[in-house]
Amino acid sequence: MSLVVCVHGIGQQFSGEDEQHKRWLPAMNDGLRRAGHPVLAPEDVSCAFYGDLFRPPGRRLSGTLPPYDASDVAEGLESELLLSWWEEAARVDEAVVSPGERTLMRTPHAVQRALDALSGSSFFADIALRALIADTKQVRAYLTDPSVRAAAQERVAASITPRTRVVVAHSLGSVVAYETLAAHPEWAVDTLVTLGSPLGIRHLVYHRLLPAGGVWPGPVRHWTNIADAGDVVALVKDLAGPFGPRVENHIVHNGARAHDVDRYLNTVEAGRAVGRGCHGN
């Protein structure tokens, strides 16, 4: 019966619940210490896992990805997401060449140019291009495939207990957590903490949310959203616009690993939000 449920983001298809727990709990406890709150015991925290839904089917699974290249990027959401990342990367990183208006209108070579530009950005420096393409496919699968969407939300719902007071969600996991909470107003969850969230990207994510219209996430009383100024995935840093002034937004500085969940979790801002949800102060 966990007090805190954690929901991971994209690119975790070769991980699992126990691995996520080993990563999230120490960083979360560091944030709680920074904020002056008691740390959590292992049994106080559980990690909802849905990453296996994106593992390649029909063959023995391994820690490898298909050899994706630019030709594998689908028209529509996948290509538009890459172009949005490129535009934001150019805004926050002077080493990245700006795409320009013509490119953003989807020229024939726009996807390859986006991949080339992103490979030279500090944000995506340690991410292989095929992993980057795989990430766009995970976002598309969740937002457009009802069976994937339902299965991911079922994993989160199965982790929520009557004792759960806080849901902490990272990256794409914030979309899964938001929609799951919105569907269950009967739960006793008090606090939602979103880290590096893409929820505010109107044309790609926000307008595809279910329910539509930026409704408040079900039973939640306190929603804290935390973004690094250089986090390209969290393209819209302030969620008060799309979801209302009750969202408490914070900008943090995670260094070169702007989107890493560890760096988000060990901030005093995250510790304060989680601690308030767990202990009521």
SVG drawing of the C-alpha trace seen along z (x, -y; Angstrom):
<svg xmlns="http://www.w3.org/2000/svg" viewBox="-16 -32 44 47">
<polyline fill="none" stroke="black" stroke-width="0.4" points="0.0,0.0 2.2,-2.8 2.0,-6.4 3.7,-7.7 3.3,-6.3 5.9,-7.1 5.2,-7.0 8.2,-6.9 8.6,-8.6 9.6,-7.6 12.6,-5.3 12.2,-2.9 11.0,0.1 14.0,2.3 13.6,1.4 11.1,2.6 9.4,1.8 12.3,2.8 14.9,0.9 12.7,-2.2 12.3,-1.9 16.0,-1.8 16.5,-4.9 13.6,-7.0 13.6,-6.4 17.1,-7.7 16.7,-10.8 13.3,-11.5 14.6,-11.1 17.5,-13.5 14.9,-16.1 12.8,-15.5 16.0,-16.1 16.7,-19.3 13.1,-20.4 13.3,-19.4 10.9,-16.5 11.3,-13.0 12.5,-10.5 10.4,-7.7 10.8,-3.9 11.0,-1.6 7.5,-0.3 6.2,-3.8 7.0,-4.1 5.9,-2.1 6.6,-2.5 3.9,-1.9 5.5,-0.4 4.2,-0.5 7.5,-0.6 7.2,3.0 4.2,2.0 6.7,0.5 9.1,3.4 9.4,4.8 6.9,7.7 7.2,11.1 10.8,12.0 13.1,12.7 13.4,9.4 16.8,7.8 18.3,4.4 18.5,3.3 16.3,1.0 15.3,1.5 17.8,-0.3 15.6,-3.3 16.6,-6.2 14.9,-9.3 12.8,-7.2 11.1,-5.5 9.7,-8.8 6.0,-8.8 4.3,-11.9 2.1,-13.8 2.7,-13.5 6.2,-11.9 7.7,-14.3 6.0,-17.3 7.3,-16.3 10.9,-16.1 10.5,-19.5 9.2,-21.0 12.1,-19.6 14.5,-21.0 12.9,-24.5 13.1,-24.4 16.7,-23.0 17.7,-25.9 16.1,-28.4 18.0,-27.1 21.2,-26.0 23.2,-28.4 25.1,-25.5 22.0,-24.3 21.1,-25.9 17.5,-27.3 15.2,-25.4 13.6,-28.5 10.0,-28.9 10.4,-27.0 11.8,-23.9 9.0,-24.0 6.5,-23.8 7.8,-20.2 10.2,-20.3 11.1,-16.8 14.4,-16.7 13.1,-18.3 13.2,-15.2 16.8,-14.3 17.8,-17.9 16.1,-17.8 17.9,-14.6 21.2,-16.1 20.6,-19.3 19.4,-17.4 22.4,-15.1 24.6,-18.2 22.6,-19.6 23.8,-19.3 20.3,-18.1 20.3,-15.1 24.1,-14.5 24.0,-11.2 20.9,-9.8 21.4,-7.7 19.3,-8.8 17.4,-5.5 16.5,-6.0 15.3,-9.5 13.1,-8.1 11.8,-5.4 10.8,-8.0 8.7,-9.8 7.0,-6.5 6.2,-5.9 4.5,-9.3 2.5,-8.7 1.5,-5.2 0.2,-6.4 -1.7,-9.3 -3.2,-7.6 -3.5,-3.8 -6.5,-3.3 -5.2,0.1 -1.8,-1.2 -3.4,-4.2 -5.8,-2.0 -3.1,0.5 -0.7,-2.2 -3.5,-3.8 -4.4,-0.4 -0.8,0.0 -1.0,-3.3 -4.5,-2.6 -3.3,0.8 -0.6,-0.9 -2.9,-3.4 -4.1,-2.2 -6.4,-3.8 -3.2,-5.0 -1.7,-6.7 -1.5,-10.5 1.1,-11.5 1.6,-10.7 5.0,-11.8 5.2,-11.6 8.0,-12.3 7.9,-13.1 5.3,-11.1 4.4,-9.5 2.9,-12.9 0.4,-12.5 -0.5,-8.9 -0.8,-10.0 -2.9,-13.1 -5.4,-11.1 -5.6,-8.3 -6.3,-10.7 -8.8,-12.6 -10.7,-9.3 -10.8,-8.6 -12.2,-11.4 -13.1,-8.9 -9.5,-8.3 -7.9,-9.9 -4.8,-11.2 -4.0,-14.7 -0.9,-15.8 0.3,-15.5 3.9,-16.4 4.9,-16.6 8.5,-16.7 9.7,-17.7 6.1,-17.4 5.0,-17.8 1.4,-18.3 1.3,-21.9 2.3,-21.4 -1.0,-22.4 -0.9,-21.2 0.8,-17.8 -0.3,-16.7 -2.8,-19.0 -5.4,-18.9 -5.2,-15.0 -5.8,-14.7 -8.7,-12.7 -10.8,-14.3 -10.4,-17.3 -10.3,-20.9 -7.7,-21.0 -9.9,-19.8 -8.5,-19.4 -7.0,-16.0 -9.7,-14.3 -9.2,-14.1 -6.0,-16.2 -5.9,-19.2 -2.3,-20.3 -0.5,-20.1 3.2,-21.1 4.8,-21.3 8.6,-21.5 10.6,-22.1 14.2,-22.9 14.6,-26.0 16.6,-23.9 14.3,-20.9 13.3,-20.5 10.7,-17.8 8.9,-20.2 8.4,-22.7 5.8,-24.6 7.2,-25.2 4.2,-26.9 1.1,-24.7 -1.1,-27.4 -2.1,-28.6 -3.6,-25.4 -4.7,-24.0 -5.5,-27.0 -3.9,-29.1 -4.1,-26.3 -1.0,-24.7 2.1,-25.7 5.0,-26.0 8.8,-26.0 11.8,-26.4 14.9,-24.5 18.4,-24.0 19.5,-20.4 22.8,-21.1 23.6,-19.2 21.1,-16.5 18.1,-18.8 15.5,-16.1 16.9,-13.4 14.3,-12.3 17.1,-12.0 18.0,-15.7 14.3,-16.7 13.6,-14.5 16.4,-15.7 15.5,-19.3 14.1,-21.1 11.1,-22.0 10.2,-18.4 11.0,-17.5 8.7,-20.3 5.8,-19.1 6.2,-15.4 6.6,-16.2 3.6,-18.4 1.5,-15.8 2.7,-13.0 2.7,-15.0 0.3,-17.8 2.8,-20.7"/>
</svg>
